[in-house]
Amino acid sequence: MAYVCEICGKRKVFGRSQKHRRGVAGKRWRKRAQSTSRVFKPNLQNVTLELDGNIDKFRVCSKCLKAIKKFGKVKGIRASLVQDLRG
């Protein structure tokens, strides 16, 4: 299963992490801080939700889960999710 929020579609993103090092003054270009690849992952939680009378399990990011707990719904819910559950 893909590492994706089933409501908002948030997924893992690739970026770079860099060691903190002082500037490169004094002709030290070979010793500059090196950047390495890393992955930023969403905080996914397994949640049981009821949508249109159907009870299903979803993998939801913490931001969507917070909106569900506060408002009872998610503002930007994908239409494809609702159609998949109905059909």
Summary of the structure (lengths in Angstrom):
residues: 87
radius of gyration: 20.3
end to end distance: 20.7
largest distance: 68.1
contacts: 175
relative contact order: 0.24
helix: 24%
strand: 34%
